[in-house]
Amino acid sequence: MIKVAIVEDQENVQRTLCRVLASDGGMRCVATCASGEEALARLPAAAPEVVLMDLEMPGMGGSAAIARLLALLPELDVLVLTVHDDTDSIFQALRAGACGYLLKRTPAAGILEAIREVRRGGAPMTGAIARKILTTFHKPEPAAATAASADAHLSQREQSILNLLAQGQSNKEIAEHLKLSVETVCWNLKRIYRKLHVQSRTQAMLKYRPTQA
């Protein structure tokens, strides 16, 4: 049973998402919050595994709430669910630690599958959002980013794992591709996060430009 919390200020959207979660026998809504401040106050006790997070709410913005929630609950998976598809909103949320980014027009079945995917170690995104992120890997790399990558001293195995992450592969798929155990992949990911000073697979993808295989 996946425990899910909803952080969304519109009551009608809250109710709709609650119904969507209730329609799946493998998920349970453990809390609904109308602001980032309420989420910070209530979610540590509710202990959700996944949070569906809106970005535009009264008071604290969604990206700030994501960063502060992850400081309290580092194992939490945050899945953005918003109407905003501009580049600034996307990258602010991902840099704050979101594991996925969906637009609110995503069908109910897509939201449920995204929750399952994020618990499997994936980074689900609406197609248009994923394309915007991928374009960053097609642009000339700034000198600062090159230096950051070089200073990280990533091993060949760690670079291979990051390349596969950038292709959207889950931990299980990476393990099968590199003929490793899933536990070894997870252990290497933790080392990568420490070296790149990031908290999530998406942040790692944004900070490190993958090399050609």
Secondary structure, DSSP 8 states (H G I E B T S, - for coil): -EEEEEE-S-HHHHHHHHHHHHTSTTEEEEEEESSHHHHHHHHHHH--SEEEE-S--SSS-HHHHHHHHHHH-TT-EEEEEES---HHHHHHHHHHT-SEEEETTS-HHHHHHHHHHHHTT---B-HHHHHHHHHGGGS---HHHHHHHHHTT--HHHHHHHHHHHTT--HHHHHHHHT--HHHHHHHHHHHHHHHT-SSHHHHHHHS-----
